[in-house]
Amino acid sequence: MGHPVFVDGEQLVVHLLASGVCGKNCTPVIGADLVIDPEVLLREVELLSAHK
């Protein structure tokens, strides 16, 4: 399903990352004991990085 994140007026859909990571002065942190799918995480990071 995912949730929408708007970057430069374009809607992107992410599943793991919070919309706050799109902020200019944000330092995202993955906390201890968090269970993630590393492939999905890397895809989302790449998706958002392409829109910097």
N, C-alpha and C positions, 0 to 999 in steps of 0.2 A: 504494500500500500504506500507507505512513505508520507512525507509531509513536504509542502512546497516551500521553497526558499527563493526569494527574488534577488538576483544579482544584476545590477545595471539594467533593470527593467525586464530582465528575462527570467522566466520561471524555471527553476530546476527542482527536481524531486530527490530528496535524500531520505535515508532510512535510519542511519546511525548518528550522523552529526546534527548538532543543534544549530538553529539558524544564527545564533550568536557568533559562530565562527566566521561569519561573513563580515564582521566588524573590522574596521581598519586597525584598531589597537588591541585586538583579541589574541590571547595566547591560549589555544585549546590544550586541555590536559585530560588524559585518560587516567581515571582513578584506579586504584587497586581493586581487585576482585570483579572487574567488569568483564563480562563475557561478550566477545564480538566475533564476527566473521571477518578475518583479516582481508579476504579478497574484496568483500563489500566495502570495508573501510577504505582500502586503497583506491577503489573505483571512485568513491565519493570525494576523496581528497584530490584525485586527478581531475574530476569534473569541476570542482570548485576552483582549483588552481588554474585551470584553463581560462577562467573568467576574471582573472586579476586585473 
